[in-house]
Amino acid sequence: MRQLIDAEEIRRLKYTYCRAADAMDAEGMLAVFTDDCVVDLSGGRGGAVFGIDAARTFYSGALGKFTASSHHLSNMDVVFESADTARLESYLYSWQRYKDYPKMKDRHRWARYRDVFRRDVDGWKQSKLVCYVGGEITPEELERSGETTALPVWR
């Protein structure tokens, strides 16, 4: 029964993160993380930031490019490694509208999150976020397609 309750709390933290992203609320996004978090939206390609202060700088800058956003999660699978550590894999579709729209067309992204959550005295927090992009339509000069193609099952 404890794992069912914990799994729901972990999923709700991920929903909180996405709702904050859609509200362009960097502090709301950061509220789900541990102080020593790792945030990697590069899919393991060298773009990770380490620690809550670095994540704050990253998200504050990244959100400044957009006027609107919509994140959609599915296939949320929570796997417990111990009573106080869990992994969450989820699928993502996201849409973002750039401030320079219509000059810059909207971004569409299909990806997978592979996250780690830890429980401490205050409850569950996210300690690691890695986003692997399977495909993306974006006006930015990014080579992102195929990151998730070779990902093994995360068990």
ChimeraX commands (.cxc) that place a marker at each C-alpha (Angstrom):
marker #1 position 0.00,0.00,0.00 radius 0.5
marker #1 position 2.88,2.39,0.82 radius 0.5
marker #1 position 4.30,2.07,-2.72 radius 0.5
marker #1 position 0.92,2.88,-4.29 radius 0.5
marker #1 position 0.70,6.08,-2.26 radius 0.5
marker #1 position 4.34,6.94,-2.97 radius 0.5
marker #1 position 3.94,6.30,-6.70 radius 0.5
marker #1 position 0.98,8.67,-6.83 radius 0.5
marker #1 position 2.94,11.35,-4.97 radius 0.5
marker #1 position 5.82,10.97,-7.46 radius 0.5
marker #1 position 3.46,11.24,-10.45 radius 0.5
marker #1 position 1.86,14.33,-8.91 radius 0.5
marker #1 position 5.30,15.96,-8.55 radius 0.5
marker #1 position 5.86,15.40,-12.27 radius 0.5
marker #1 position 2.46,16.92,-13.04 radius 0.5
marker #1 position 3.36,19.90,-10.83 radius 0.5
marker #1 position 6.59,20.37,-12.79 radius 0.5
marker #1 position 4.73,20.35,-16.12 radius 0.5
marker #1 position 1.98,22.71,-14.93 radius 0.5
marker #1 position 4.65,25.14,-13.73 radius 0.5
marker #1 position 6.45,24.87,-17.08 radius 0.5
marker #1 position 3.20,25.71,-18.87 radius 0.5
marker #1 position 2.71,28.69,-16.55 radius 0.5
marker #1 position 6.28,29.87,-17.31 radius 0.5
marker #1 position 6.97,29.58,-13.58 radius 0.5
marker #1 position 10.62,28.64,-13.05 radius 0.5
marker #1 position 10.30,28.69,-9.25 radius 0.5
marker #1 position 7.32,26.33,-9.45 radius 0.5
marker #1 position 9.37,23.94,-11.59 radius 0.5
marker #1 position 12.29,24.13,-9.16 radius 0.5
marker #1 position 10.05,23.38,-6.17 radius 0.5
marker #1 position 9.95,19.68,-7.10 radius 0.5
marker #1 position 13.76,19.27,-7.06 radius 0.5
marker #1 position 16.33,18.41,-4.42 radius 0.5
marker #1 position 19.07,20.98,-3.77 radius 0.5
marker #1 position 21.65,18.66,-5.38 radius 0.5
marker #1 position 19.52,17.90,-8.46 radius 0.5
marker #1 position 20.78,17.07,-11.93 radius 0.5
marker #1 position 18.76,18.48,-14.84 radius 0.5
marker #1 position 19.67,17.26,-18.31 radius 0.5
marker #1 position 17.43,18.29,-21.19 radius 0.5
marker #1 position 20.19,17.35,-23.64 radius 0.5
marker #1 position 19.55,13.60,-23.40 radius 0.5
marker #1 position 22.96,12.88,-21.92 radius 0.5
marker #1 position 24.82,14.86,-24.56 radius 0.5
marker #1 position 26.72,17.15,-22.21 radius 0.5
marker #1 position 24.08,19.72,-21.38 radius 0.5
marker #1 position 23.37,18.79,-17.76 radius 0.5
marker #1 position 23.25,21.37,-14.99 radius 0.5
marker #1 position 24.10,20.41,-11.42 radius 0.5
marker #1 position 22.44,21.85,-8.32 radius 0.5
marker #1 position 19.34,23.94,-7.71 radius 0.5
marker #1 position 21.11,27.27,-8.36 radius 0.5
marker #1 position 22.35,26.14,-11.79 radius 0.5
marker #1 position 18.88,24.77,-12.57 radius 0.5
marker #1 position 17.35,28.13,-11.57 radius 0.5
marker #1 position 19.66,29.98,-13.99 radius 0.5
marker #1 position 18.92,27.46,-16.75 radius 0.5
marker #1 position 15.13,27.49,-16.42 radius 0.5
marker #1 position 14.91,31.25,-16.01 radius 0.5
marker #1 position 16.75,31.69,-19.29 radius 0.5
marker #1 position 15.01,28.89,-21.18 radius 0.5
marker #1 position 11.49,30.03,-20.29 radius 0.5
marker #1 position 12.27,33.53,-21.53 radius 0.5
marker #1 position 12.08,32.37,-25.16 radius 0.5
marker #1 position 8.42,31.35,-25.02 radius 0.5
marker #1 position 4.97,32.91,-24.53 radius 0.5
marker #1 position 2.99,29.67,-24.19 radius 0.5
marker #1 position 3.62,26.00,-23.53 radius 0.5
marker #1 position 1.68,22.76,-23.16 radius 0.5
marker #1 position 3.17,19.54,-21.75 radius 0.5
marker #1 position 1.38,16.18,-22.05 radius 0.5
marker #1 position 2.59,13.13,-20.11 radius 0.5
marker #1 position 1.73,9.46,-20.55 radius 0.5
marker #1 position 3.08,5.95,-19.87 radius 0.5
marker #1 position 4.16,6.94,-16.36 radius 0.5
marker #1 position 5.99,3.95,-14.90 radius 0.5
marker #1 position 7.31,4.19,-11.33 radius 0.5
marker #1 position 9.91,1.61,-10.28 radius 0.5
marker #1 position 11.12,1.55,-6.67 radius 0.5
marker #1 position 14.79,0.85,-6.05 radius 0.5
marker #1 position 14.35,1.12,-2.28 radius 0.5
marker #1 position 11.80,2.51,0.17 radius 0.5
marker #1 position 13.26,6.01,-0.41 radius 0.5
marker #1 position 14.43,5.94,-4.05 radius 0.5
marker #1 position 12.35,5.54,-7.18 radius 0.5
marker #1 position 12.69,5.96,-10.91 radius 0.5
marker #1 position 9.97,7.38,-13.15 radius 0.5
marker #1 position 9.92,6.92,-16.89 radius 0.5
marker #1 position 7.27,8.88,-18.76 radius 0.5
marker #1 position 6.54,9.88,-22.32 radius 0.5
marker #1 position 6.20,13.53,-23.29 radius 0.5
marker #1 position 4.62,15.53,-26.05 radius 0.5
marker #1 position 5.20,19.26,-25.67 radius 0.5
marker #1 position 4.30,22.31,-27.69 radius 0.5
marker #1 position 5.83,25.75,-27.23 radius 0.5
marker #1 position 5.13,29.10,-28.82 radius 0.5
marker #1 position 8.17,31.35,-29.27 radius 0.5
marker #1 position 8.02,35.04,-28.43 radius 0.5
marker #1 position 9.01,35.73,-32.06 radius 0.5
marker #1 position 5.99,33.86,-33.46 radius 0.5
marker #1 position 5.05,33.80,-36.35 radius 0.5
marker #1 position 8.60,34.57,-37.48 radius 0.5
marker #1 position 9.73,31.54,-35.43 radius 0.5
marker #1 position 7.38,28.60,-35.86 radius 0.5
marker #1 position 6.14,26.62,-32.87 radius 0.5
marker #1 position 8.19,23.79,-31.33 radius 0.5
marker #1 position 6.75,20.28,-31.14 radius 0.5
marker #1 position 8.68,17.67,-29.17 radius 0.5
marker #1 position 8.21,13.94,-28.61 radius 0.5
marker #1 position 10.42,12.61,-25.85 radius 0.5
marker #1 position 10.92,10.42,-22.80 radius 0.5
marker #1 position 11.77,11.55,-19.30 radius 0.5
marker #1 position 13.90,9.27,-17.15 radius 0.5
marker #1 position 13.76,10.71,-13.65 radius 0.5
marker #1 position 14.99,9.75,-10.20 radius 0.5
marker #1 position 13.12,10.69,-7.02 radius 0.5
marker #1 position 14.32,10.55,-3.40 radius 0.5
marker #1 position 12.37,10.70,-0.19 radius 0.5
marker #1 position 13.74,12.72,2.71 radius 0.5
marker #1 position 12.19,14.08,5.90 radius 0.5
marker #1 position 10.04,16.49,3.85 radius 0.5
marker #1 position 8.74,13.83,1.44 radius 0.5
marker #1 position 9.54,12.99,-2.18 radius 0.5
marker #1 position 11.62,15.28,-4.38 radius 0.5
marker #1 position 13.11,14.84,-7.82 radius 0.5
marker #1 position 16.88,14.40,-7.78 radius 0.5
marker #1 position 17.47,13.79,-11.49 radius 0.5
marker #1 position 15.69,14.66,-14.73 radius 0.5
marker #1 position 16.94,13.47,-18.09 radius 0.5
marker #1 position 14.93,14.19,-21.24 radius 0.5
marker #1 position 15.62,12.05,-24.32 radius 0.5
marker #1 position 14.12,13.51,-27.50 radius 0.5
marker #1 position 12.81,11.04,-30.07 radius 0.5
marker #1 position 11.77,13.70,-32.55 radius 0.5
marker #1 position 11.34,17.43,-32.68 radius 0.5
marker #1 position 10.02,20.06,-35.04 radius 0.5
marker #1 position 11.66,23.36,-34.14 radius 0.5
marker #1 position 12.96,26.51,-35.82 radius 0.5
marker #1 position 16.10,26.34,-33.71 radius 0.5
marker #1 position 19.28,24.79,-35.07 radius 0.5
marker #1 position 19.20,21.59,-33.01 radius 0.5
marker #1 position 20.07,18.06,-34.02 radius 0.5
marker #1 position 17.90,16.07,-31.62 radius 0.5
marker #1 position 16.15,13.32,-33.55 radius 0.5
marker #1 position 16.83,9.71,-32.67 radius 0.5
marker #1 position 17.98,10.15,-29.05 radius 0.5
marker #1 position 15.41,7.67,-27.75 radius 0.5
marker #1 position 15.68,5.13,-30.56 radius 0.5
marker #1 position 18.35,3.02,-28.90 radius 0.5
marker #1 position 17.27,3.46,-25.28 radius 0.5
marker #1 position 16.96,0.09,-23.54 radius 0.5
marker #1 position 14.02,-0.77,-21.33 radius 0.5
marker #1 position 14.62,0.93,-17.99 radius 0.5
marker #1 position 14.05,-1.81,-15.42 radius 0.5
marker link #1:1,2 radius 0.2
marker link #1:2,3 radius 0.2
marker link #1:3,4 radius 0.2
marker link #1:4,5 radius 0.2
marker link #1:5,6 radius 0.2
marker link #1:6,7 radius 0.2
marker link #1:7,8 radius 0.2
marker link #1:8,9 radius 0.2
marker link #1:9,10 radius 0.2
marker link #1:10,11 radius 0.2
marker link #1:11,12 radius 0.2
marker link #1:12,13 radius 0.2
marker link #1:13,14 radius 0.2
marker link #1:14,15 radius 0.2
marker link #1:15,16 radius 0.2
marker link #1:16,17 radius 0.2
marker link #1:17,18 radius 0.2
marker link #1:18,19 radius 0.2
marker link #1:19,20 radius 0.2
marker link #1:20,21 radius 0.2
marker link #1:21,22 radius 0.2
marker link #1:22,23 radius 0.2
marker link #1:23,24 radius 0.2
marker link #1:24,25 radius 0.2
marker link #1:25,26 radius 0.2
marker link #1:26,27 radius 0.2
marker link #1:27,28 radius 0.2
marker link #1:28,29 radius 0.2
marker link #1:29,30 radius 0.2
marker link #1:30,31 radius 0.2
marker link #1:31,32 radius 0.2
marker link #1:32,33 radius 0.2
marker link #1:33,34 radius 0.2
marker link #1:34,35 radius 0.2
marker link #1:35,36 radius 0.2
marker link #1:36,37 radius 0.2
marker link #1:37,38 radius 0.2
marker link #1:38,39 radius 0.2
marker link #1:39,40 radius 0.2
marker link #1:40,41 radius 0.2
marker link #1:41,42 radius 0.2
marker link #1:42,43 radius 0.2
marker link #1:43,44 radius 0.2
marker link #1:44,45 radius 0.2
marker link #1:45,46 radius 0.2
marker link #1:46,47 radius 0.2
marker link #1:47,48 radius 0.2
marker link #1:48,49 radius 0.2
marker link #1:49,50 radius 0.2
marker link #1:50,51 radius 0.2
marker link #1:51,52 radius 0.2
marker link #1:52,53 radius 0.2
marker link #1:53,54 radius 0.2
marker link #1:54,55 radius 0.2
marker link #1:55,56 radius 0.2
marker link #1:56,57 radius 0.2
marker link #1:57,58 radius 0.2
marker link #1:58,59 radius 0.2
marker link #1:59,60 radius 0.2
marker link #1:60,61 radius 0.2
marker link #1:61,62 radius 0.2
marker link #1:62,63 radius 0.2
marker link #1:63,64 radius 0.2
marker link #1:64,65 radius 0.2
marker link #1:65,66 radius 0.2
marker link #1:66,67 radius 0.2
marker link #1:67,68 radius 0.2
marker link #1:68,69 radius 0.2
marker link #1:69,70 radius 0.2
marker link #1:70,71 radius 0.2
marker link #1:71,72 radius 0.2
marker link #1:72,73 radius 0.2
marker link #1:73,74 radius 0.2
marker link #1:74,75 radius 0.2
marker link #1:75,76 radius 0.2
marker link #1:76,77 radius 0.2
marker link #1:77,78 radius 0.2
marker link #1:78,79 radius 0.2
marker link #1:79,80 radius 0.2
marker link #1:80,81 radius 0.2
marker link #1:81,82 radius 0.2
marker link #1:82,83 radius 0.2
marker link #1:83,84 radius 0.2
marker link #1:84,85 radius 0.2
marker link #1:85,86 radius 0.2
marker link #1:86,87 radius 0.2
marker link #1:87,88 radius 0.2
marker link #1:88,89 radius 0.2
marker link #1:89,90 radius 0.2
marker link #1:90,91 radius 0.2
marker link #1:91,92 radius 0.2
marker link #1:92,93 radius 0.2
marker link #1:93,94 radius 0.2
marker link #1:94,95 radius 0.2
marker link #1:95,96 radius 0.2
marker link #1:96,97 radius 0.2
marker link #1:97,98 radius 0.2
marker link #1:98,99 radius 0.2
marker link #1:99,100 radius 0.2
marker link #1:100,101 radius 0.2
marker link #1:101,102 radius 0.2
marker link #1:102,103 radius 0.2
marker link #1:103,104 radius 0.2
marker link #1:104,105 radius 0.2
marker link #1:105,106 radius 0.2
marker link #1:106,107 radius 0.2
marker link #1:107,108 radius 0.2
marker link #1:108,109 radius 0.2
marker link #1:109,110 radius 0.2
marker link #1:110,111 radius 0.2
marker link #1:111,112 radius 0.2
marker link #1:112,113 radius 0.2
marker link #1:113,114 radius 0.2
marker link #1:114,115 radius 0.2
marker link #1:115,116 radius 0.2
marker link #1:116,117 radius 0.2
marker link #1:117,118 radius 0.2
marker link #1:118,119 radius 0.2
marker link #1:119,120 radius 0.2
marker link #1:120,121 radius 0.2
marker link #1:121,122 radius 0.2
marker link #1:122,123 radius 0.2
marker link #1:123,124 radius 0.2
marker link #1:124,125 radius 0.2
marker link #1:125,126 radius 0.2
marker link #1:126,127 radius 0.2
marker link #1:127,128 radius 0.2
marker link #1:128,129 radius 0.2
marker link #1:129,130 radius 0.2
marker link #1:130,131 radius 0.2
marker link #1:131,132 radius 0.2
marker link #1:132,133 radius 0.2
marker link #1:133,134 radius 0.2
marker link #1:134,135 radius 0.2
marker link #1:135,136 radius 0.2
marker link #1:136,137 radius 0.2
marker link #1:137,138 radius 0.2
marker link #1:138,139 radius 0.2
marker link #1:139,140 radius 0.2
marker link #1:140,141 radius 0.2
marker link #1:141,142 radius 0.2
marker link #1:142,143 radius 0.2
marker link #1:143,144 radius 0.2
marker link #1:144,145 radius 0.2
marker link #1:145,146 radius 0.2
marker link #1:146,147 radius 0.2
marker link #1:147,148 radius 0.2
marker link #1:148,149 radius 0.2
marker link #1:149,150 radius 0.2
marker link #1:150,151 radius 0.2
marker link #1:151,152 radius 0.2
marker link #1:152,153 radius 0.2
marker link #1:153,154 radius 0.2
marker link #1:154,155 radius 0.2
view
